[in-house]
Every structure is written in structure tokens, then in C-alpha cells.
Amino acid sequence: MRDAARDHGVTRAQLGEARRHLSTAAARITALLQTGRPGPDRPDRGGA
């Protein structure tokens, strides 16, 4: 990832910010999957 970013002119700060965003998104997705939170495609689990 770092090399591809460097090859496309992405700064170290921009890369760090992107990695933090990806980490946050991954944590949120993991939490949702672990809790089995209902959603619109899962009406059998109480979704709307």
C-alpha cells in the first residue's frame, strides 16, 4: 500500500489518514457482524 501511494504522489500524512479511516471502517464492520445487528435485509432478526 505504501509503495503504491508513493508511486501516485500520496504524502505520508495522507496515507496515515487513509489507514486510520480503513481501520475505523473495519472495526465498525466487525462490530456489526459480531453483534448480528438486524438490518433491512434481515427481517427475521427484527429488522425494519
Biopython code that builds the backbone (N, CA, C, O; Angstrom):
import numpy as np
from Bio.PDB.StructureBuilder import StructureBuilder

atoms = [
    (1, "MET", "N", (0.835, -1.183, 0.000)),
    (1, "MET", "CA", (0.000, 0.000, 0.000)),
    (1, "MET", "C", (0.884, 1.253, 0.000)),
    (1, "MET", "O", (0.636, 2.196, -0.751)),
    (2, "ARG", "N", (1.903, 1.250, 0.838)),
    (2, "ARG", "CA", (2.785, 2.409, 0.940)),
    (2, "ARG", "C", (3.462, 2.707, -0.394)),
    (2, "ARG", "O", (3.532, 3.863, -0.813)),
    (3, "ASP", "N", (3.959, 1.669, -1.059)),
    (3, "ASP", "CA", (4.656, 1.870, -2.332)),
    (3, "ASP", "C", (3.716, 2.394, -3.418)),
    (3, "ASP", "O", (4.083, 3.277, -4.193)),
    (4, "ALA", "N", (2.514, 1.849, -3.466)),
    (4, "ALA", "CA", (1.534, 2.318, -4.450)),
    (4, "ALA", "C", (1.175, 3.777, -4.187)),
    (4, "ALA", "O", (1.046, 4.566, -5.123)),
    (5, "ALA", "N", (1.015, 4.132, -2.922)),
    (5, "ALA", "CA", (0.702, 5.513, -2.570)),
    (5, "ALA", "C", (1.844, 6.436, -2.996)),
    (5, "ALA", "O", (1.610, 7.491, -3.585)),
    (6, "ARG", "N", (3.061, 6.036, -2.701)),
    (6, "ARG", "CA", (4.228, 6.840, -3.071)),
    (6, "ARG", "C", (4.294, 7.017, -4.584)),
    (6, "ARG", "O", (4.576, 8.111, -5.073)),
    (7, "ASP", "N", (4.034, 5.946, -5.320)),
    (7, "ASP", "CA", (4.089, 5.998, -6.783)),
    (7, "ASP", "C", (3.041, 6.934, -7.373)),
    (7, "ASP", "O", (3.182, 7.392, -8.507)),
    (8, "HIS", "N", (1.991, 7.219, -6.605)),
    (8, "HIS", "CA", (0.912, 8.082, -7.094)),
    (8, "HIS", "C", (0.912, 9.453, -6.422)),
    (8, "HIS", "O", (-0.071, 10.189, -6.518)),
    (9, "GLY", "N", (1.992, 9.798, -5.750)),
    (9, "GLY", "CA", (2.138, 11.124, -5.171)),
    (9, "GLY", "C", (1.381, 11.371, -3.887)),
    (9, "GLY", "O", (1.137, 12.524, -3.530)),
    (10, "VAL", "N", (1.008, 10.327, -3.187)),
    (10, "VAL", "CA", (0.301, 10.477, -1.918)),
    (10, "VAL", "C", (1.336, 10.724, -0.818)),
    (10, "VAL", "O", (2.348, 10.028, -0.734)),
    (11, "THR", "N", (1.069, 11.715, 0.011)),
    (11, "THR", "CA", (2.011, 12.041, 1.081)),
    (11, "THR", "C", (1.895, 11.049, 2.229)),
    (11, "THR", "O", (0.921, 10.302, 2.328)),
    (12, "ARG", "N", (2.894, 11.054, 3.086)),
    (12, "ARG", "CA", (2.886, 10.177, 4.259)),
    (12, "ARG", "C", (1.695, 10.497, 5.160)),
    (12, "ARG", "O", (1.068, 9.594, 5.712)),
    (13, "ALA", "N", (1.388, 11.784, 5.305)),
    (13, "ALA", "CA", (0.242, 12.188, 6.135)),
    (13, "ALA", "C", (-1.072, 11.697, 5.534)),
    (13, "ALA", "O", (-1.951, 11.224, 6.255)),
    (14, "GLN", "N", (-1.204, 11.809, 4.209)),
    (14, "GLN", "CA", (-2.421, 11.335, 3.551)),
    (14, "GLN", "C", (-2.562, 9.825, 3.697)),
    (14, "GLN", "O", (-3.664, 9.320, 3.912)),
    (15, "LEU", "N", (-1.472, 9.117, 3.582)),
    (15, "LEU", "CA", (-1.504, 7.668, 3.739)),
    (15, "LEU", "C", (-1.916, 7.296, 5.168)),
    (15, "LEU", "O", (-2.717, 6.383, 5.369)),
    (16, "GLY", "N", (-1.373, 7.997, 6.142)),
    (16, "GLY", "CA", (-1.750, 7.743, 7.529)),
    (16, "GLY", "C", (-3.228, 7.970, 7.779)),
    (16, "GLY", "O", (-3.876, 7.196, 8.483)),
    (17, "GLU", "N", (-3.758, 9.042, 7.196)),
    (17, "GLU", "CA", (-5.182, 9.344, 7.352)),
    (17, "GLU", "C", (-6.041, 8.258, 6.700)),
    (17, "GLU", "O", (-7.046, 7.829, 7.268)),
    (18, "ALA", "N", (-5.647, 7.825, 5.528)),
    (18, "ALA", "CA", (-6.400, 6.770, 4.839)),
    (18, "ALA", "C", (-6.374, 5.474, 5.643)),
    (18, "ALA", "O", (-7.385, 4.779, 5.736)),
    (19, "ARG", "N", (-5.232, 5.154, 6.218)),
    (19, "ARG", "CA", (-5.128, 3.930, 7.021)),
    (19, "ARG", "C", (-6.013, 4.009, 8.261)),
    (19, "ARG", "O", (-6.629, 3.016, 8.648)),
    (20, "ARG", "N", (-6.079, 5.186, 8.884)),
    (20, "ARG", "CA", (-6.950, 5.348, 10.059)),
    (20, "ARG", "C", (-8.414, 5.175, 9.669)),
    (20, "ARG", "O", (-9.183, 4.546, 10.395)),
    (21, "HIS", "N", (-8.794, 5.729, 8.531)),
    (21, "HIS", "CA", (-10.182, 5.584, 8.065)),
    (21, "HIS", "C", (-10.506, 4.109, 7.790)),
    (21, "HIS", "O", (-11.571, 3.616, 8.161)),
    (22, "LEU", "N", (-9.579, 3.425, 7.143)),
    (22, "LEU", "CA", (-9.798, 1.999, 6.855)),
    (22, "LEU", "C", (-9.895, 1.188, 8.147)),
    (22, "LEU", "O", (-10.727, 0.286, 8.258)),
    (23, "SER", "N", (-9.055, 1.507, 9.109)),
    (23, "SER", "CA", (-9.078, 0.796, 10.387)),
    (23, "SER", "C", (-10.399, 1.012, 11.113)),
    (23, "SER", "O", (-10.970, 0.072, 11.666)),
    (24, "THR", "N", (-10.881, 2.245, 11.110)),
    (24, "THR", "CA", (-12.160, 2.564, 11.754)),
    (24, "THR", "C", (-13.305, 1.827, 11.066)),
    (24, "THR", "O", (-14.177, 1.261, 11.727)),
    (25, "ALA", "N", (-13.296, 1.838, 9.747)),
    (25, "ALA", "CA", (-14.353, 1.146, 8.997)),
    (25, "ALA", "C", (-14.326, -0.350, 9.288)),
    (25, "ALA", "O", (-15.376, -0.964, 9.479)),
    (26, "ALA", "N", (-13.134, -0.939, 9.322)),
    (26, "ALA", "CA", (-13.012, -2.371, 9.600)),
    (26, "ALA", "C", (-13.533, -2.701, 10.999)),
    (26, "ALA", "O", (-14.208, -3.713, 11.188)),
    (27, "ALA", "N", (-13.226, -1.860, 11.968)),
    (27, "ALA", "CA", (-13.698, -2.087, 13.332)),
    (27, "ALA", "C", (-15.221, -2.013, 13.409)),
    (27, "ALA", "O", (-15.853, -2.817, 14.093)),
    (28, "ARG", "N", (-15.803, -1.051, 12.708)),
    (28, "ARG", "CA", (-17.267, -0.919, 12.718)),
    (28, "ARG", "C", (-17.934, -2.109, 12.051)),
    (28, "ARG", "O", (-18.933, -2.625, 12.550)),
    (29, "ILE", "N", (-17.388, -2.544, 10.930)),
    (29, "ILE", "CA", (-17.951, -3.700, 10.230)),
    (29, "ILE", "C", (-17.856, -4.942, 11.104)),
    (29, "ILE", "O", (-18.812, -5.711, 11.205)),
    (30, "THR", "N", (-16.705, -5.136, 11.735)),
    (30, "THR", "CA", (-16.516, -6.289, 12.619)),
    (30, "THR", "C", (-17.523, -6.261, 13.757)),
    (30, "THR", "O", (-18.125, -7.286, 14.077)),
    (31, "ALA", "N", (-17.712, -5.103, 14.370)),
    (31, "ALA", "CA", (-18.663, -4.988, 15.478)),
    (31, "ALA", "C", (-20.078, -5.318, 15.018)),
    (31, "ALA", "O", (-20.813, -6.012, 15.720)),
    (32, "LEU", "N", (-20.460, -4.829, 13.850)),
    (32, "LEU", "CA", (-21.796, -5.123, 13.340)),
    (32, "LEU", "C", (-21.979, -6.611, 13.069)),
    (32, "LEU", "O", (-23.027, -7.180, 13.376)),
    (33, "LEU", "N", (-20.968, -7.231, 12.501)),
    (33, "LEU", "CA", (-21.061, -8.656, 12.196)),
    (33, "LEU", "C", (-21.102, -9.501, 13.468)),
    (33, "LEU", "O", (-21.800, -10.514, 13.521)),
    (34, "GLN", "N", (-20.363, -9.092, 14.476)),
    (34, "GLN", "CA", (-20.320, -9.866, 15.720)),
    (34, "GLN", "C", (-21.599, -9.752, 16.526)),
    (34, "GLN", "O", (-21.973, -10.695, 17.224)),
    (35, "THR", "N", (-22.271, -8.625, 16.446)),
    (35, "THR", "CA", (-23.496, -8.452, 17.229)),
    (35, "THR", "C", (-24.709, -9.013, 16.516)),
    (35, "THR", "O", (-25.759, -9.207, 17.128)),
    (36, "GLY", "N", (-24.571, -9.277, 15.215)),
    (36, "GLY", "CA", (-25.717, -9.771, 14.450)),
    (36, "GLY", "C", (-26.817, -8.744, 14.374)),
    (36, "GLY", "O", (-27.999, -9.081, 14.308)),
    (37, "ARG", "N", (-26.419, -7.480, 14.382)),
    (37, "ARG", "CA", (-27.381, -6.384, 14.353)),
    (37, "ARG", "C", (-28.300, -6.528, 13.147)),
    (37, "ARG", "O", (-27.830, -6.739, 12.029)),
    (38, "PRO", "N", (-29.597, -6.416, 13.365)),
    (38, "PRO", "CA", (-30.544, -6.573, 12.264)),
    (38, "PRO", "C", (-30.437, -5.420, 11.273)),
    (38, "PRO", "O", (-30.060, -4.302, 11.624)),
    (39, "GLY", "N", (-30.770, -5.718, 10.062)),
    (39, "GLY", "CA", (-30.762, -4.709, 9.021)),
    (39, "GLY", "C", (-31.927, -4.937, 8.091)),
    (39, "GLY", "O", (-32.719, -5.856, 8.299)),
    (40, "PRO", "N", (-32.041, -4.121, 7.077)),
    (40, "PRO", "CA", (-33.185, -4.243, 6.166)),
    (40, "PRO", "C", (-33.225, -5.576, 5.417)),
    (40, "PRO", "O", (-34.296, -6.022, 5.005)),
    (41, "ASP", "N", (-32.083, -6.203, 5.243)),
    (41, "ASP", "CA", (-32.052, -7.489, 4.540)),
    (41, "ASP", "C", (-32.170, -8.675, 5.496)),
    (41, "ASP", "O", (-32.046, -9.823, 5.068)),
    (42, "ARG", "N", (-32.408, -8.415, 6.786)),
    (42, "ARG", "CA", (-32.513, -9.494, 7.772)),
    (42, "ARG", "C", (-33.775, -9.326, 8.622)),
    (42, "ARG", "O", (-33.680, -9.206, 9.843)),
    (43, "PRO", "N", (-34.938, -9.316, 8.002)),
    (43, "PRO", "CA", (-36.175, -9.109, 8.759)),
    (43, "PRO", "C", (-36.446, -10.181, 9.793)),
    (43, "PRO", "O", (-37.166, -9.950, 10.765)),
    (44, "ASP", "N", (-35.866, -11.363, 9.584)),
    (44, "ASP", "CA", (-36.077, -12.450, 10.537)),
    (44, "ASP", "C", (-35.400, -12.176, 11.874)),
    (44, "ASP", "O", (-35.645, -12.885, 12.851)),
    (45, "ARG", "N", (-34.564, -11.168, 11.924)),
    (45, "ARG", "CA", (-33.874, -10.817, 13.167)),
    (45, "ARG", "C", (-34.373, -9.494, 13.725)),
    (45, "ARG", "O", (-33.676, -8.836, 14.497)),
    (46, "GLY", "N", (-35.575, -9.108, 13.335)),
    (46, "GLY", "CA", (-36.164, -7.909, 13.894)),
    (46, "GLY", "C", (-35.912, -6.646, 13.106)),
    (46, "GLY", "O", (-36.218, -5.554, 13.584)),
    (47, "GLY", "N", (-35.360, -6.763, 11.906)),
    (47, "GLY", "CA", (-35.104, -5.563, 11.086)),
    (47, "GLY", "C", (-36.382, -4.948, 10.578)),
    (47, "GLY", "O", (-37.427, -5.596, 10.513)),
    (48, "ALA", "N", (-36.280, -3.704, 10.223)),
    (48, "ALA", "CA", (-37.471, -2.981, 9.761)),
    (48, "ALA", "C", (-37.871, -3.389, 8.366)),
    (48, "ALA", "O", (-38.853, -2.874, 7.830)),
]
sb = StructureBuilder()
sb.init_structure("model")
sb.init_model(0)
sb.init_chain("A")
sb.init_seg("    ")
for serial, (resi, resn, name, xyz) in enumerate(atoms, 1):
    if name == "N":
        sb.init_residue(resn, " ", resi, " ")
    sb.init_atom(name, np.array(xyz, "f"), 0.0, 1.0, " ", f" {name:<3s}", serial, name[0])
structure = sb.get_structure()
